[in-house]
């Protein structure tokens, strides 16, 4: 149903820093996003106050991780950056980074 594309290196930098059990869970949740028409908010949630950014929500034991993404052309999910969440609030600098990456993605697309 959906395809994913990793833009830049930030997602991979985050992904390869994680233990294999965390990587497996990230892969599993991304698989849900690719295959389910309606993804439960437990796994994918729109970020309030942003222009179309979503957070992929991953939980392994008591550890919580987030991967920011957005939809391009309907069924293409662009993965941007990820981090381990250690407080209840999503870090503003991580959201800012995702917004910069999204803007850069569209700038790069317009040059093609």
MMTF fields as JSON, N, C-alpha, C and O atoms, coordinates in Angstrom:
{
  "mmtfVersion": "1.0.0",
  "mmtfProducer": "UNKNOWN",
  "numBonds": 447,
  "numAtoms": 448,
  "numGroups": 112,
  "numChains": 1,
  "numModels": 1,
  "chainsPerModel": [1],
  "groupsPerChain": [112],
  "chainIdList": ["A"],
  "bondAtomList": [4, 2, 8, 6, 12, 10, 16, 14, 20, 18, 24, 22, 28, 26, 32, 30, 36, 34, 40, 38, 44, 42, 48, 46, 52, 50, 56, 54, 60, 58, 64, 62, 68, 66, 72, 70, 76, 74, 80, 78, 84, 82, 88, 86, 92, 90, 96, 94, 100, 98, 104, 102, 108, 106, 112, 110, 116, 114, 120, 118, 124, 122, 128, 126, 132, 130, 136, 134, 140, 138, 144, 142, 148, 146, 152, 150, 156, 154, 160, 158, 164, 162, 168, 166, 172, 170, 176, 174, 180, 178, 184, 182, 188, 186, 192, 190, 196, 194, 200, 198, 204, 202, 208, 206, 212, 210, 216, 214, 220, 218, 224, 222, 228, 226, 232, 230, 236, 234, 240, 238, 244, 242, 248, 246, 252, 250, 256, 254, 260, 258, 264, 262, 268, 266, 272, 270, 276, 274, 280, 278, 284, 282, 288, 286, 292, 290, 296, 294, 300, 298, 304, 302, 308, 306, 312, 310, 316, 314, 320, 318, 324, 322, 328, 326, 332, 330, 336, 334, 340, 338, 344, 342, 348, 346, 352, 350, 356, 354, 360, 358, 364, 362, 368, 366, 372, 370, 376, 374, 380, 378, 384, 382, 388, 386, 392, 390, 396, 394, 400, 398, 404, 402, 408, 406, 412, 410, 416, 414, 420, 418, 424, 422, 428, 426, 432, 430, 436, 434, 440, 438, 444, 442],
  "bondOrderList": [1, 1, 1, 1, 1, 1, 1, 1, 1, 1, 1, 1, 1, 1, 1, 1, 1, 1, 1, 1, 1, 1, 1, 1, 1, 1, 1, 1, 1, 1, 1, 1, 1, 1, 1, 1, 1, 1, 1, 1, 1, 1, 1, 1, 1, 1, 1, 1, 1, 1, 1, 1, 1, 1, 1, 1, 1, 1, 1, 1, 1, 1, 1, 1, 1, 1, 1, 1, 1, 1, 1, 1, 1, 1, 1, 1, 1, 1, 1, 1, 1, 1, 1, 1, 1, 1, 1, 1, 1, 1, 1, 1, 1, 1, 1, 1, 1, 1, 1, 1, 1, 1, 1, 1, 1, 1, 1, 1, 1, 1, 1],
  "groupList": [{"groupName": "UNK", "atomNameList": ["N", "CA", "C", "O"], "elementList": ["N", "C", "C", "O"], "formalChargeList": [0, 0, 0, 0], "bondAtomList": [1, 0, 2, 1, 3, 2], "bondOrderList": [1, 1, 2], "singleLetterCode": "X", "chemCompType": "L-PEPTIDE LINKING"}],
  "groupTypeList": [0, 0, 0, 0, 0, 0, 0, 0, 0, 0, 0, 0, 0, 0, 0, 0, 0, 0, 0, 0, 0, 0, 0, 0, 0, 0, 0, 0, 0, 0, 0, 0, 0, 0, 0, 0, 0, 0, 0, 0, 0, 0, 0, 0, 0, 0, 0, 0, 0, 0, 0, 0, 0, 0, 0, 0, 0, 0, 0, 0, 0, 0, 0, 0, 0, 0, 0, 0, 0, 0, 0, 0, 0, 0, 0, 0, 0, 0, 0, 0, 0, 0, 0, 0, 0, 0, 0, 0, 0, 0, 0, 0, 0, 0, 0, 0, 0, 0, 0, 0, 0, 0, 0, 0, 0, 0, 0, 0, 0, 0, 0, 0],
  "groupIdList": [1, 2, 3, 4, 5, 6, 7, 8, 9, 10, 11, 12, 13, 14, 15, 16, 17, 18, 19, 20, 21, 22, 23, 24, 25, 26, 27, 28, 29, 30, 31, 32, 33, 34, 35, 36, 37, 38, 39, 40, 41, 42, 43, 44, 45, 46, 47, 48, 49, 50, 51, 52, 53, 54, 55, 56, 57, 58, 59, 60, 61, 62, 63, 64, 65, 66, 67, 68, 69, 70, 71, 72, 73, 74, 75, 76, 77, 78, 79, 80, 81, 82, 83, 84, 85, 86, 87, 88, 89, 90, 91, 92, 93, 94, 95, 96, 97, 98, 99, 100, 101, 102, 103, 104, 105, 106, 107, 108, 109, 110, 111, 112],
  "secStructList": [7, 7, 3, 3, 3, 3, 7, 1, 1, 2, 2, 2, 2, 2, 2, 2, 2, 1, 7, 2, 2, 2, 2, 2, 2, 2, 2, 2, 2, 2, 2, 2, 2, 2, 2, 7, 1, 1, 7, 7, 6, 6, 6, 3, 3, 3, 7, 6, 6, 1, 1, 1, 7, 3, 3, 3, 3, 3, 3, 3, 6, 6, 3, 3, 3, 3, 3, 3, 3, 3, 3, 3, 6, 6, 6, 3, 3, 3, 3, 3, 3, 3, 3, 3, 3, 7, 1, 1, 1, 7, 7, 2, 2, 2, 2, 2, 2, 2, 2, 2, 2, 2, 2, 2, 2, 2, 2, 2, 2, 2, 2, 7],
  "xCoordList": [0.81, 0.0, 0.85, 0.608, 1.841, 2.707, 4.16, 4.541, 4.94, 6.386, 7.061, 6.486, 8.292, 9.064, 10.357, 10.899, 10.826, 12.081, 12.796, 12.196, 14.073, 14.86, 15.564, 16.318, 15.311, 15.954, 17.13, 16.972, 18.295, 19.487, 20.04, 19.662, 20.944, 21.613, 21.112, 21.452, 20.314, 19.942, 19.205, 19.477, 18.27, 17.555, 18.52, 18.492, 19.379, 20.311, 21.294, 21.635, 21.755, 22.654, 21.979, 22.583, 20.725, 19.952, 19.74, 19.973, 19.301, 18.944, 20.126, 19.979, 21.289, 22.437, 23.071, 23.916, 22.677, 23.121, 22.346, 22.771, 21.211, 20.312, 20.695, 21.328, 20.292, 20.457, 19.571, 18.619, 19.895, 19.153, 17.671, 16.836, 17.319, 15.901, 15.143, 13.966, 15.808, 15.176, 15.057, 14.021, 16.1, 16.038, 14.902, 14.167, 14.761, 13.681, 12.312, 11.428, 12.13, 10.835, 10.589, 9.464, 11.63, 11.495, 11.058, 10.132, 11.721, 11.372, 9.922, 9.2, 9.502, 8.148, 7.107, 6.111, 7.337, 6.379, 6.344, 5.27, 7.505, 7.52, 6.777, 6.102, 6.896, 6.138, 4.638, 3.894, 4.183, 2.758, 2.333, 1.28, 3.152, 2.829, 2.749, 1.911, 3.612, 3.592, 2.342, 1.825, 1.854, 0.822, -0.595, -1.556, -0.755, -2.094, -2.666, -1.985, -3.923, -4.572, -4.778, -4.517, -5.245, -5.444, -4.469, -4.661, -3.42, -2.406, -2.87, -3.19, -2.911, -3.324, -2.418, -1.215, -3.017, -2.272, -1.175, -0.215, -1.31, -0.273, 1.069, 2.128, 1.025, 2.24, 2.576, 3.737, 1.59, 1.815, 0.862, -0.357, 1.433, 0.604, 1.071, 2.268, 0.095, 0.401, 0.894, 0.341, 1.933, 2.458, 1.706, 1.763, 1.014, 0.268, 1.214, 2.367, 0.733, 1.508, 2.576, 3.429, 2.546, 3.508, 2.749, 1.541, 3.476, 2.889, 3.09, 3.929, 2.305, 2.318, 3.383, 3.625, 4.031, 4.987, 4.255, 3.278, 4.744, 4.211, 5.347, 6.518, 4.983, 5.981, 5.606, 4.473, 6.575, 6.431, 6.817, 7.877, 5.948, 6.106, 6.519, 5.814, 7.678, 8.232, 8.486, 9.052, 8.057, 8.32, 8.925, 8.379, 10.055, 10.726, 10.964, 11.79, 10.239, 10.306, 9.809, 8.707, 10.622, 10.23, 10.84, 10.624, 11.6, 12.247, 11.322, 10.636, 11.32, 10.449, 11.322, 12.263, 10.991, 11.737, 10.757, 9.591, 11.245, 10.432, 11.227, 12.433, 10.52, 11.082, 10.129, 8.93, 10.648, 9.806, 9.73, 10.69, 8.557, 8.328, 7.231, 6.614, 7.002, 5.868, 5.461, 6.202, 4.277, 3.748, 4.002, 3.769, 4.484, 4.679, 3.953, 4.103, 3.176, 2.432, 1.555, 1.446, 0.938, -0.053, 0.48, 0.355, 1.077, 1.478, 2.984, 3.462, 3.725, 5.164, 5.458, 5.146, 6.056, 6.392, 7.89, 8.707, 8.237, 9.632, 10.097, 9.571, 11.085, 11.636, 12.761, 13.626, 12.748, 13.701, 14.757, 15.926, 14.362, 15.308, 14.635, 13.407, 15.432, 14.893, 15.681, 16.794, 15.089, 15.757, 15.074, 13.947, 15.781, 15.177, 14.535, 15.164, 13.288, 12.515, 12.721, 12.46, 13.191, 13.485, 12.61, 12.671, 11.788, 10.852, 9.48, 9.343, 8.463, 7.108, 6.94, 6.137, 7.686, 7.563, 8.522, 9.651, 8.067, 8.948, 9.862, 9.4, 11.146, 12.122, 11.943, 11.88, 11.86, 11.656, 12.784, 12.533, 14.019, 15.127, 15.029, 15.48, 14.452, 14.264, 13.172, 13.292, 12.109, 11.049, 11.606, 11.334, 12.39, 13.003, 13.896, 13.892, 14.662, 15.537, 14.697, 15.037, 13.606, 12.731, 12.126, 12.035, 11.716, 11.146, 12.186, 11.866, 13.437, 14.512, 14.755, 14.921, 14.774, 14.992, 13.861, 14.103, 12.629, 11.482, 11.588, 11.364, 11.93, 12.085, 13.191, 13.023, 14.315, 15.425, 15.027, 15.433, 14.241, 13.757, 13.002, 13.265, 12.064, 11.283, 12.147, 11.91, 13.148, 14.069, 14.836, 15.009, 15.296, 16.016, 15.099, 15.536, 13.847, 12.896, 12.641, 12.492, 12.591, 12.287, 13.447, 13.255, 14.651, 15.818, 15.89, 16.653, 15.105, 15.167, 14.399, 14.354],
  "yCoordList": [-1.212, 0.0, 1.271, 2.182, 1.331, 2.51, 2.088, 0.939, 3.045, 2.856, 3.811, 4.827, 3.477, 4.384, 4.745, 3.975, 5.928, 6.43, 7.158, 7.976, 6.859, 7.533, 8.707, 8.537, 9.91, 11.108, 11.482, 11.626, 11.636, 12.027, 10.874, 9.717, 11.216, 10.207, 10.145, 9.209, 11.11, 11.207, 9.968, 9.485, 9.455, 8.257, 7.085, 6.388, 6.872, 5.735, 5.89, 4.905, 7.106, 7.332, 6.883, 6.19, 7.28, 6.887, 5.37, 4.724, 4.808, 3.392, 2.492, 1.563, 2.778, 1.902, 2.082, 1.279, 3.119, 3.278, 2.371, 2.153, 1.844, 1.099, -0.379, -0.928, -1.004, -2.45, -3.164, -2.585, -4.422, -5.159, -5.285, -5.267, -5.413, -5.527, -4.234, -4.276, -3.095, -1.818, -1.701, -1.268, -2.078, -2.068, -2.956, -2.584, -4.133, -5.051, -4.417, -4.561, -3.719, -3.082, -1.923, -1.728, -1.153, -0.066, -0.667, -0.164, -1.739, -2.395, -2.876, -2.734, -3.445, -3.972, -2.854, -3.004, -1.735, -0.623, -0.015, 0.314, 0.137, 0.664, -0.292, 0.149, -1.594, -2.575, -2.384, -2.514, -2.071, -1.767, -0.563, -0.576, 0.469, 1.706, 1.429, 2.002, 0.56, 0.206, -0.584, -0.445, -1.42, -2.38, -2.074, -2.528, -1.327, -1.048, 0.227, 1.25, 0.154, 1.357, 2.39, 3.577, 1.939, 2.827, 2.401, 1.368, 3.199, 2.873, 3.425, 4.609, 2.589, 3.087, 4.225, 4.225, 5.192, 6.344, 5.92, 6.66, 4.756, 4.219, 4.117, 4.183, 3.957, 3.77, 4.943, 5.121, 5.738, 6.862, 7.987, 7.815, 9.146, 10.262, 11.562, 11.836, 12.362, 13.693, 14.573, 14.54, 15.356, 16.263, 17.584, 18.296, 17.898, 19.163, 20.337, 20.306, 21.357, 22.572, 22.46, 23.341, 21.382, 21.25, 21.166, 20.933, 21.358, 21.288, 19.886, 19.675, 18.931, 17.595, 16.649, 15.608, 16.986, 16.04, 15.018, 15.334, 13.787, 12.698, 12.101, 12.219, 11.459, 10.721, 9.249, 8.873, 8.434, 6.986, 6.669, 7.078, 5.936, 5.712, 4.267, 3.323, 4.124, 2.806, 2.682, 3.581, 1.555, 1.308, -0.083, -1.065, -0.148, -1.416, -1.459, -0.714, -2.331, -2.338, -1.005, -0.569, -0.361, 0.958, 2.099, 3.27, 1.763, 2.775, 3.191, 2.366, 4.49, 5.057, 5.747, 6.469, 5.509, 6.077, 6.742, 6.356, 7.741, 8.429, 8.574, 8.821, 8.416, 8.679, 9.654, 9.388, 10.773, 11.752, 11.43, 10.959, 11.699, 11.414, 12.337, 13.085, 12.266, 12.96, 12.185, 11.336, 12.494, 11.833, 12.718, 13.926, 12.098, 12.804, 12.008, 10.789, 12.689, 12.042, 10.903, 9.854, 11.117, 10.173, 8.952, 8.84, 8.024, 6.747, 6.59, 5.484, 7.666, 7.623, 8.281, 9.455, 7.525, 8.04, 8.332, 7.443, 9.582, 10.009, 9.984, 10.722, 9.135, 9.04, 10.056, 10.158, 10.812, 11.908, 11.655, 11.444, 11.674, 11.533, 10.831, 10.766, 10.313, 9.611, 9.926, 10.447, 9.602, 9.828, 8.995, 8.531, 8.816, 8.154, 9.229, 10.228, 9.011, 9.981, 9.693, 8.585, 10.699, 10.491, 11.329, 11.187, 12.21, 13.014, 12.907, 12.368, 13.423, 13.366, 14.253, 13.947, 15.347, 16.258, 15.85, 15.433, 15.973, 15.754, 16.964, 18.105, 16.715, 17.792, 18.712, 18.259, 20.012, 20.993, 20.959, 21.096, 20.779, 20.769, 19.588, 19.693, 18.467, 17.324, 17.621, 17.248, 18.298, 18.71, 19.72, 19.633, 20.682, 21.68, 21.014, 21.402, 20.01, 19.285, 18.602, 18.656, 17.962, 17.289, 18.292, 18.013, 19.443, 20.458, 20.963, 21.185, 21.15, 21.568, 20.5, 20.816, 19.226, 18.143, 18.061, 17.832, 18.247, 18.216, 19.334, 19.113, 20.532, 21.67, 21.389, 21.661, 20.847, 20.531, 19.449, 19.507, 18.473, 17.425, 18.057, 17.729, 18.964, 19.597, 20.502, 20.608, 21.155, 21.956, 21.067, 21.411, 19.925, 18.987, 18.45, 18.296, 18.166, 17.654, 18.676, 18.317, 19.962, 21.002, 21.204, 21.773, 20.748, 20.874, 19.752, 19.841, 18.703, 17.545, 17.789, 16.919],
  "zCoordList": [0.0, 0.0, 0.0, -0.792, 0.883, 0.944, 0.722, 0.947, 0.278, 0.153, 1.12, 1.509, 1.507, 2.357, 1.649, 0.856, 1.958, 1.41, 2.54, 3.237, 2.718, 3.748, 3.096, 2.139, 3.623, 3.091, 3.992, 5.204, 3.398, 4.151, 4.982, 4.799, 5.898, 6.718, 8.146, 8.87, 8.572, 9.977, 10.482, 11.581, 9.676, 10.102, 10.266, 11.28, 9.256, 9.326, 10.474, 11.127, 10.732, 11.877, 13.167, 13.986, 13.34, 14.52, 14.544, 15.566, 13.426, 13.341, 13.721, 14.515, 13.148, 13.378, 14.763, 15.16, 15.497, 16.89, 17.844, 18.978, 17.386, 18.261, 18.342, 17.44, 19.448, 19.612, 18.594, 18.071, 18.32, 17.299, 17.644, 16.74, 18.935, 19.29, 18.978, 18.619, 19.113, 18.768, 17.255, 16.751, 16.524, 15.058, 14.565, 13.65, 15.174, 14.78, 14.986, 14.141, 16.099, 16.382, 15.424, 14.965, 15.12, 14.136, 12.8, 12.164, 12.378, 11.113, 11.136, 10.149, 12.264, 12.387, 12.27, 11.563, 12.964, 12.922, 11.52, 11.017, 10.888, 9.515, 8.584, 7.654, 8.828, 8.061, 8.21, 7.238, 9.439, 9.655, 8.829, 8.192, 8.845, 8.12, 6.618, 5.921, 6.129, 4.707, 4.332, 3.223, 5.265, 4.873, 5.358, 4.736, 6.436, 6.952, 6.344, 6.265, 5.917, 5.37, 6.469, 6.269, 7.628, 8.778, 9.869, 10.51, 10.082, 11.085, 12.433, 12.531, 13.471, 14.79, 15.259, 15.0, 15.951, 16.456, 17.422, 17.636, 17.995, 18.876, 18.132, 18.756, 16.807, 16.008, 15.093, 14.724, 14.723, 13.806, 14.173, 14.157, 14.505, 14.958, 14.316, 14.226, 13.868, 13.34, 14.487, 15.586, 14.224, 15.239, 15.176, 14.173, 16.238, 16.336, 16.098, 16.527, 15.424, 15.216, 14.148, 14.034, 13.354, 12.263, 10.945, 10.916, 9.876, 8.542, 7.968, 7.093, 8.476, 7.911, 8.426, 7.815, 9.544, 10.128, 10.974, 11.652, 10.924, 11.733, 12.547, 12.187, 13.651, 14.397, 14.385, 14.686, 14.034, 14.147, 15.581, 16.055, 16.268, 17.703, 17.962, 17.603, 18.592, 18.86, 20.355, 20.977, 20.927, 22.343, 22.477, 21.974, 23.161, 23.443, 24.942, 25.471, 25.621, 27.082, 27.61, 27.278, 28.428, 28.944, 28.127, 28.44, 27.08, 26.241, 25.102, 24.499, 24.826, 23.801, 22.755, 23.086, 21.49, 20.367, 19.416, 19.331, 18.706, 17.708, 16.417, 16.43, 15.307, 13.987, 13.312, 13.219, 12.844, 12.163, 10.679, 10.07, 10.118, 8.708, 8.19, 8.948, 6.88, 6.273, 5.029, 4.532, 4.543, 3.346, 2.139, 2.175, 1.068, -0.189, -1.267, -1.35, -2.083, -3.165, -2.646, -3.281, -1.501, -0.994, -0.294, 0.926, -1.038, -0.456, -0.272, -0.019, -0.393, -0.163, 1.184, 1.387, 2.098, 3.424, 3.436, 3.197, 3.716, 3.753, 5.209, 6.042, 5.516, 6.866, 7.009, 6.139, 8.112, 8.274, 9.349, 9.027, 10.604, 11.703, 12.871, 12.941, 13.778, 14.93, 16.175, 16.113, 17.309, 18.589, 19.662, 19.491, 20.772, 21.927, 22.78, 23.127, 23.11, 23.886, 25.37, 25.837, 26.105, 27.521, 28.442, 29.663, 27.85, 28.641, 27.994, 26.896, 28.679, 28.128, 26.905, 26.024, 26.843, 25.708, 24.596, 24.858, 23.365, 22.222, 22.109, 22.135, 21.986, 21.973, 20.779, 19.636, 21.054, 19.997, 18.972, 17.775, 19.426, 18.455, 17.496, 16.355, 17.928, 17.027, 15.992, 14.825, 16.437, 15.494, 14.496, 13.298, 14.998, 14.109, 13.071, 11.902, 13.498, 12.571, 11.493, 10.312, 11.898, 10.935, 9.958, 8.763, 10.449, 9.552, 8.565, 7.397, 9.012, 8.097, 7.027, 5.849, 7.453, 6.496, 5.479, 4.294, 5.94, 5.031, 4.001, 2.811, 4.461, 3.561, 2.532, 1.343, 2.998, 2.111, 1.095, -0.066, 1.531, 0.621, -0.545, -1.702, -0.25, -1.314, -2.188, -3.391, -1.592, -2.409, -3.372, -4.541, -2.88, -3.745, -4.849, -5.99, -4.526, -5.525, -6.627, -7.795, -6.246, -7.234, -8.204, -9.279, -7.843, -8.72, -9.75, -10.712, -9.554, -10.473, -11.751, -12.621]
}
